[in-house]
């Protein structure tokens, strides 16, 4: 793969974001980090990542608002989005998928390596 695939991680918990970033970069991805929903939307539009890992509970704009705006914008509507959260409630999962997320992972139940594996599957 000549051009590195791009991953945008929208996560307000700095240590978690850095941990994911390190792991994805080790696996050969280009990684962008956003600490809030507004920044996430800006980076998505600017960098056009191949996939976005989107937390639900975020400052400024929550994950569902970000997802809705991404899907409503022609420039970003095709980007794959995975909701990444500590909330595993069914209604959140359903809501995310309805808006356009391709999947939903609970952070606590996946190691960074497992997360990279799941993302790799979606980017094939």
Z-matrix of the N, CA and C atoms (Angstrom, degrees):
N
C 1 1.462
C 2 1.525 1 107.93
N 3 1.312 2 115.65 1 113.18
C 4 1.460 3 119.12 2 -174.07
C 5 1.516 4 112.17 3 -72.65
N 6 1.320 5 116.05 4 -49.35
C 7 1.456 6 117.49 5 178.96
C 8 1.522 7 109.00 6 -95.50
N 9 1.322 8 114.50 7 132.30
C 10 1.459 9 118.72 8 -179.65
C 11 1.511 10 110.46 9 -64.90
N 12 1.322 11 115.47 10 141.90
C 13 1.456 12 118.57 11 175.51
C 14 1.521 13 108.43 12 -76.35
N 15 1.324 14 115.67 13 145.09
C 16 1.466 15 120.82 14 -175.69
C 17 1.523 16 111.32 15 -103.57
N 18 1.322 17 113.66 16 134.56
C 19 1.458 18 120.97 17 177.83
C 20 1.523 19 107.62 18 -121.05
N 21 1.321 20 115.73 19 128.77
C 22 1.466 21 120.11 20 174.24
C 23 1.519 22 107.55 21 -107.22
N 24 1.328 23 116.00 22 124.27
C 25 1.458 24 120.92 23 179.16
C 26 1.525 25 107.90 24 -110.05
N 27 1.321 26 115.76 25 116.77
C 28 1.465 27 120.59 26 179.21
C 29 1.524 28 106.08 27 -105.65
N 30 1.317 29 115.04 28 101.06
C 31 1.468 30 122.00 29 -171.52
C 32 1.518 31 108.10 30 -149.85
N 33 1.334 32 117.03 31 125.49
C 34 1.468 33 119.66 32 -176.66
C 35 1.527 34 113.09 33 -87.14
N 36 1.308 35 117.29 34 -10.84
C 37 1.457 36 119.00 35 178.25
C 38 1.529 37 108.90 36 -89.05
N 39 1.337 38 114.78 37 102.04
C 40 1.461 39 122.82 38 -171.93
C 41 1.531 40 114.22 39 -49.28
N 42 1.325 41 116.93 40 -48.53
C 43 1.473 42 119.06 41 -174.97
C 44 1.529 43 111.40 42 -64.60
N 45 1.314 44 115.43 43 -37.79
C 46 1.460 45 120.83 44 178.37
C 47 1.525 46 110.22 45 -67.80
N 48 1.316 47 116.13 46 -45.83
C 49 1.465 48 121.18 47 179.53
C 50 1.533 49 110.34 48 -58.12
N 51 1.336 50 116.42 49 -45.05
C 52 1.462 51 120.47 50 -179.65
C 53 1.532 52 111.58 51 -64.68
N 54 1.323 53 115.66 52 -40.11
C 55 1.456 54 120.81 53 -179.97
C 56 1.541 55 109.95 54 -61.29
N 57 1.341 56 116.48 55 -46.42
C 58 1.468 57 120.36 56 178.56
C 59 1.532 58 110.66 57 -64.28
N 60 1.328 59 115.52 58 -43.20
C 61 1.467 60 120.89 59 -178.47
C 62 1.524 61 110.00 60 -57.95
N 63 1.331 62 116.27 61 -48.84
C 64 1.464 63 121.67 62 -179.46
C 65 1.524 64 110.79 63 -57.21
N 66 1.324 65 115.35 64 -46.80
C 67 1.459 66 120.51 65 -177.58
C 68 1.533 67 111.39 66 -63.91
N 69 1.320 68 117.10 67 -46.29
C 70 1.466 69 120.07 68 -179.35
C 71 1.532 70 111.26 69 -65.63
N 72 1.343 71 117.08 70 -39.00
C 73 1.459 72 119.52 71 179.51
C 74 1.528 73 110.77 72 -65.66
N 75 1.334 74 116.25 73 -38.77
C 76 1.470 75 120.18 74 176.41
C 77 1.520 76 111.14 75 -59.54
N 78 1.330 77 115.28 76 -31.82
C 79 1.465 78 120.25 77 -178.72
C 80 1.536 79 112.36 78 -87.55
N 81 1.316 80 116.08 79 4.40
C 82 1.459 81 119.55 80 173.83
C 83 1.518 82 117.47 81 95.38
N 84 1.320 83 117.00 82 14.79
C 85 1.464 84 119.78 83 179.01
C 86 1.523 85 110.26 84 -96.55
N 87 1.329 86 115.62 85 154.95
C 88 1.457 87 121.11 86 169.74
C 89 1.525 88 105.01 87 -91.40
N 90 1.334 89 116.66 88 129.17
C 91 1.458 90 119.84 89 -173.92
C 92 1.525 91 112.02 90 -120.49
N 93 1.313 92 115.36 91 136.15
C 94 1.462 93 122.06 92 174.51
C 95 1.518 94 107.06 93 -118.51
N 96 1.323 95 116.01 94 140.01
C 97 1.461 96 120.18 95 179.46
C 98 1.521 97 109.98 96 -115.92
N 99 1.309 98 115.01 97 139.35
C 100 1.465 99 120.76 98 173.38
C 101 1.521 100 106.58 99 -130.03
N 102 1.331 101 116.67 100 135.35
C 103 1.464 102 120.78 101 -176.32
C 104 1.523 103 113.03 102 -95.19
N 105 1.342 104 117.09 103 -6.68
C 106 1.464 105 119.46 104 176.93
C 107 1.527 106 109.32 105 -150.64
N 108 1.322 107 115.30 106 169.55
C 109 1.451 108 120.47 107 -175.66
C 110 1.521 109 114.91 108 -62.52
N 111 1.310 110 117.06 109 -38.40
C 112 1.461 111 121.18 110 -178.79
C 113 1.532 112 109.88 111 -64.52
N 114 1.323 113 115.44 112 -47.18
C 115 1.465 114 121.36 113 178.54
C 116 1.538 115 109.97 114 -62.40
N 117 1.325 116 115.79 115 -38.57
C 118 1.459 117 120.56 116 178.83
C 119 1.521 118 111.67 117 -60.08
N 120 1.320 119 116.04 118 -44.84
C 121 1.472 120 120.53 119 178.63
C 122 1.526 121 111.03 120 -63.95
N 123 1.333 122 116.59 121 -42.41
C 124 1.471 123 120.41 122 179.93
C 125 1.523 124 110.42 123 -61.03
N 126 1.338 125 115.64 124 -48.52
C 127 1.462 126 119.70 125 -178.76
C 128 1.527 127 112.02 126 -64.98
N 129 1.317 128 116.93 127 -37.81
C 130 1.466 129 120.31 128 179.35
C 131 1.526 130 110.08 129 -60.78
N 132 1.331 131 116.26 130 -43.51
C 133 1.457 132 120.68 131 179.91
C 134 1.512 133 112.37 132 -68.03
N 135 1.317 134 116.82 133 -38.09
C 136 1.458 135 122.13 134 -176.25
C 137 1.527 136 112.07 135 -78.48
N 138 1.324 137 117.41 136 -46.76
C 139 1.465 138 121.24 137 -172.03
C 140 1.524 139 114.69 138 -94.30
N 141 1.333 140 117.55 139 -15.42
C 142 1.470 141 122.07 140 -177.52
C 143 1.534 142 111.98 141 45.38
N 144 1.329 143 117.23 142 63.45
C 145 1.465 144 119.11 143 -178.63
C 146 1.531 145 111.34 144 -65.79
N 147 1.332 146 116.20 145 160.48
C 148 1.458 147 120.96 146 177.75
C 149 1.525 148 109.86 147 -75.49
N 150 1.320 149 114.77 148 -30.30
C 151 1.463 150 119.10 149 -178.92
C 152 1.525 151 109.27 150 -151.19
N 153 1.318 152 116.27 151 150.17
C 154 1.466 153 121.36 152 178.46
C 155 1.517 154 108.56 153 -123.79
N 156 1.320 155 115.35 154 130.39
C 157 1.469 156 121.51 155 172.76
C 158 1.519 157 104.75 156 -100.86
N 159 1.311 158 116.15 157 114.93
C 160 1.456 159 121.17 158 -168.59
C 161 1.518 160 112.30 159 -119.43
N 162 1.324 161 115.39 160 117.45
C 163 1.458 162 120.51 161 175.43
C 164 1.531 163 107.12 162 -71.81
N 165 1.317 164 116.74 163 155.82
C 166 1.470 165 119.06 164 178.97
C 167 1.520 166 111.23 165 -90.43
N 168 1.334 167 116.21 166 -46.86
C 169 1.467 168 120.19 167 -178.76
C 170 1.529 169 108.11 168 -86.39
N 171 1.335 170 115.74 169 105.22
C 172 1.466 171 120.88 170 -176.41
C 173 1.518 172 110.30 171 -136.84
N 174 1.337 173 116.45 172 152.76
C 175 1.466 174 118.90 173 173.26
C 176 1.537 175 110.22 174 -69.08
N 177 1.314 176 116.08 175 156.53
C 178 1.469 177 125.99 176 175.68
C 179 1.524 178 114.06 177 70.23
N 180 1.334 179 117.89 178 -57.98
C 181 1.469 180 121.47 179 177.22
C 182 1.513 181 107.07 180 -140.00
N 183 1.328 182 117.45 181 131.63
C 184 1.460 183 117.19 182 -179.94
C 185 1.534 184 110.45 183 -78.16
N 186 1.325 185 114.65 184 169.77
C 187 1.457 186 120.71 185 -175.73
C 188 1.517 187 114.40 186 -57.76
N 189 1.328 188 116.50 187 -36.26
C 190 1.458 189 118.91 188 -179.50
C 191 1.537 190 111.31 189 -67.59
N 192 1.337 191 116.32 190 -39.23
C 193 1.470 192 120.00 191 177.33
C 194 1.526 193 110.11 192 -64.46
N 195 1.337 194 115.13 193 -43.67
C 196 1.463 195 120.37 194 179.81
C 197 1.532 196 109.50 195 -61.01
N 198 1.329 197 116.04 196 -47.88
C 199 1.467 198 121.16 197 -179.69
C 200 1.534 199 110.64 198 -59.00
N 201 1.330 200 117.16 199 -45.19
C 202 1.469 201 120.92 200 179.09
C 203 1.521 202 111.09 201 -59.03
N 204 1.330 203 116.04 202 -43.61
C 205 1.467 204 119.53 203 -178.83
C 206 1.521 205 111.58 204 -69.36
N 207 1.328 206 116.96 205 -38.24
C 208 1.470 207 120.30 206 177.69
C 209 1.530 208 109.98 207 -60.92
N 210 1.324 209 115.83 208 -45.22
C 211 1.467 210 120.72 209 -176.51
C 212 1.524 211 112.26 210 -71.75
N 213 1.337 212 116.76 211 -24.86
C 214 1.466 213 120.74 212 -179.00
C 215 1.534 214 112.02 213 -82.61
N 216 1.329 215 116.84 214 -17.21
C 217 1.462 216 121.75 215 -176.43
C 218 1.529 217 109.40 216 -95.89
N 219 1.340 218 115.86 217 124.91
C 220 1.470 219 120.12 218 -178.84
C 221 1.529 220 112.61 219 -54.89
N 222 1.327 221 116.63 220 -37.08
C 223 1.468 222 120.53 221 -176.23
C 224 1.531 223 112.42 222 -67.97
N 225 1.339 224 116.66 223 -28.45
C 226 1.470 225 118.88 224 -174.46
C 227 1.530 226 113.56 225 -118.61
N 228 1.322 227 117.22 226 0.42
C 229 1.468 228 119.24 227 -172.88
C 230 1.525 229 113.86 228 -65.66
N 231 1.340 230 117.60 229 -24.04
C 232 1.459 231 120.81 230 -177.32
C 233 1.537 232 113.35 231 -88.63
N 234 1.322 233 116.82 232 -8.46
C 235 1.467 234 120.09 233 -178.58
C 236 1.523 235 109.61 234 -67.74
N 237 1.326 236 115.81 235 133.67
C 238 1.467 237 120.12 236 177.54
C 239 1.521 238 108.85 237 -72.87
N 240 1.326 239 116.04 238 135.22
C 241 1.463 240 120.35 239 -179.68
C 242 1.527 241 109.60 240 -127.05
N 243 1.318 242 115.32 241 129.27
C 244 1.465 243 121.32 242 174.17
C 245 1.520 244 107.46 243 -113.59
N 246 1.312 245 116.39 244 126.36
C 247 1.459 246 120.39 245 176.14
C 248 1.526 247 107.44 246 -76.82
N 249 1.317 248 115.56 247 132.15
C 250 1.450 249 121.27 248 -177.41
C 251 1.526 250 106.21 249 -126.82
N 252 1.313 251 116.48 250 116.52
C 253 1.460 252 117.18 251 -170.86
C 254 1.513 253 111.40 252 -153.48
N 255 1.301 254 115.97 253 169.69
C 256 1.458 255 119.54 254 171.68
C 257 1.519 256 110.22 255 -97.71
N 258 1.333 257 115.27 256 -3.11
C 259 1.452 258 119.87 257 178.22
C 260 1.515 259 108.31 258 -94.29
N 261 1.306 260 116.67 259 114.48
C 262 1.450 261 117.94 260 179.72
C 263 1.508 262 112.25 261 -103.12
N 264 1.336 263 117.78 262 21.17
C 265 1.461 264 119.74 263 -177.77
C 266 1.513 265 111.46 264 -64.91
N 267 1.324 266 114.37 265 139.14
C 268 1.456 267 120.00 266 -179.29
C 269 1.518 268 112.76 267 -55.45
N 270 1.338 269 116.70 268 -39.95
C 271 1.472 270 117.01 269 -176.02
C 272 1.528 271 111.26 270 -65.72
N 273 1.343 272 116.92 271 -32.19
C 274 1.470 273 119.41 272 176.74
C 275 1.527 274 110.75 273 -68.41
N 276 1.311 275 115.51 274 -40.57
C 277 1.465 276 120.86 275 -179.40
C 278 1.534 277 109.12 276 -63.43
N 279 1.331 278 115.24 277 -47.17
C 280 1.464 279 120.97 278 -179.90
C 281 1.525 280 110.19 279 -62.69
N 282 1.327 281 116.14 280 -45.55
C 283 1.469 282 120.88 281 -179.28
C 284 1.529 283 110.41 282 -59.98
N 285 1.333 284 116.39 283 -46.26
C 286 1.469 285 120.46 284 179.65
C 287 1.517 286 112.03 285 -60.43
N 288 1.325 287 115.78 286 -44.26
C 289 1.477 288 119.53 287 -179.21
C 290 1.525 289 110.91 288 -67.90
N 291 1.326 290 116.45 289 -36.66
C 292 1.467 291 120.39 290 178.67
C 293 1.527 292 110.18 291 -61.25
N 294 1.318 293 115.96 292 -41.78
C 295 1.466 294 120.39 293 -178.30
C 296 1.532 295 110.47 294 -72.55
N 297 1.336 296 116.72 295 -26.65
C 298 1.464 297 117.59 296 177.20
C 299 1.520 298 116.74 297 136.10
N 300 1.328 299 118.18 298 6.73
C 301 1.461 300 119.32 299 177.16
C 302 1.534 301 108.95 300 -70.21
N 303 1.337 302 116.57 301 144.68
C 304 1.467 303 119.31 302 -179.86
C 305 1.522 304 111.21 303 -86.19
N 306 1.338 305 116.43 304 -20.00
C 307 1.457 306 119.01 305 179.41
C 308 1.515 307 109.47 306 -163.30
N 309 1.322 308 114.79 307 178.67
C 310 1.458 309 121.70 308 -175.31
C 311 1.523 310 106.87 309 -148.68
N 312 1.318 311 117.25 310 120.40
C 313 1.460 312 120.18 311 178.14
C 314 1.516 313 110.77 312 -119.83
N 315 1.312 314 115.71 313 141.68
C 316 1.461 315 120.94 314 174.89
C 317 1.535 316 106.62 315 -91.30
N 318 1.332 317 115.25 316 119.76
C 319 1.471 318 121.26 317 -174.86
C 320 1.520 319 112.84 318 -51.90
N 321 1.331 320 115.61 319 -45.19
C 322 1.459 321 120.13 320 -174.03
C 323 1.533 322 112.79 321 -64.10
N 324 1.343 323 116.44 322 -21.55
C 325 1.460 324 116.82 323 -175.42
C 326 1.529 325 113.52 324 -98.97
N 327 1.327 326 117.90 325 5.32
C 328 1.463 327 121.15 326 179.70
C 329 1.518 328 111.17 327 -129.21
N 330 1.322 329 116.49 328 136.19
C 331 1.466 330 119.18 329 171.83
C 332 1.532 331 106.85 330 -80.68
N 333 1.341 332 117.35 331 161.68
C 334 1.474 333 118.48 332 176.80
C 335 1.535 334 111.54 333 -55.92
N 336 1.334 335 117.60 334 -37.43
C 337 1.469 336 120.33 335 179.73
C 338 1.528 337 111.21 336 -63.77
N 339 1.328 338 116.36 337 -40.93
C 340 1.473 339 119.86 338 178.29
C 341 1.522 340 110.52 339 -65.39
N 342 1.320 341 115.67 340 -38.16
C 343 1.455 342 120.21 341 179.39
C 344 1.531 343 109.94 342 -63.32
N 345 1.332 344 116.51 343 -44.35
C 346 1.468 345 120.49 344 178.30
C 347 1.531 346 109.82 345 -59.60
N 348 1.325 347 117.03 346 -43.22
C 349 1.466 348 120.71 347 178.91
C 350 1.523 349 111.62 348 -59.57
N 351 1.329 350 116.19 349 -43.83
C 352 1.477 351 120.46 350 -179.14
C 353 1.534 352 109.56 351 -64.46
N 354 1.316 353 116.59 352 -44.21
C 355 1.467 354 120.69 353 -179.47
C 356 1.529 355 109.36 354 -63.27
N 357 1.331 356 116.95 355 -42.15
C 358 1.461 357 121.14 356 -179.93
C 359 1.527 358 110.14 357 -57.62
N 360 1.335 359 116.69 358 -40.14
C 361 1.480 360 120.82 359 178.03
C 362 1.532 361 110.65 360 -59.50
N 363 1.324 362 116.37 361 -43.95
C 364 1.468 363 120.36 362 -177.76
C 365 1.527 364 112.85 363 -71.26
N 366 1.324 365 116.78 364 -24.23
C 367 1.453 366 119.79 365 -176.70
C 368 1.526 367 113.22 366 -93.16
N 369 1.316 368 117.06 367 1.01
C 370 1.476 369 119.97 368 179.97
C 371 1.507 370 110.47 369 -64.75
